[in-house]
Amino acid sequence: MTKTVMLESTVTCPECGHRETEVMPTDACQWFYECRGCGTLLKPLPGDCCVYCSYGTVPCPPIQLDEKCCG
């Protein structure tokens, strides 16, 4: 059975609360994300592999597939 991977995730800035829906890359990790609301540079929280896993509504594609993220 093939898992369906969602590629859109809504990132929420912890500083200003701005929300932006983005299409996640499938071939690279996104370690940094600049908030379009306040300009804060977001980085993954400890234990997370990327900004989508830390601040997004959907984790990155490798995590969705139970794979190691960008390893």
N, C-alpha and C positions, 0 to 999 in steps of 0.2 A: 504494500500500500504506500503510495507516494504522499508525502506531506505537502500541504499547500503553504507556501511562504508568502507572508505579507511584506510588501516592500515599502509601504507608507507608514510613517510614524510621526506623531505630533510631539514635538519637543517643547517642553515648558521650562522657561528660565526660572531658576530658584531665586534670582535677585529681584526681578520685576514682574514675573508672572506672564510675560509675553509668550504666546503659543504660536508655533509655526509648523505646518505639516510639510514634511520633507520626504523625498524618495531616497531610501537607504542604498548605498552602494553594495553590490554583491561581490566585488572583487578586492575590497580594501576595508580596513577598519577606519572609523572616523574618531580620532582621539580628541579632536578639538572642534568646537562649534561656536561661532560668534553670534550672540543674540542680536536679532534685528530690532529689538525694542530698546535695549540699553547699551549694547556693545560689549557686555560681559563675555569673556572667553571661557566657555564651559569645557571642563575636562572630566573624564570618567571618575566616578567615586571609587574609593578603595574596594577592590574585589570585583569591579565591573570591567568589562573589556573595552567598552566604547561609550560615547555620549548617548547613543540610543538606548543602551541597556540601563543607563543611569537616569536619563531625563525624558525618555520617549514613552509613548503609550504602547509601543510594540518593540520587543528586543530585536537585535540585529539578526539577519538571515542565518548565520552559522549557529547561533544560540537556538533559534527556532527549530533548526534541524538536529539539535542535540550534538552539535560538533563543537570543537574548540574554535573560538573566535580568532581568526587571523593568526593562527599558530603555524 
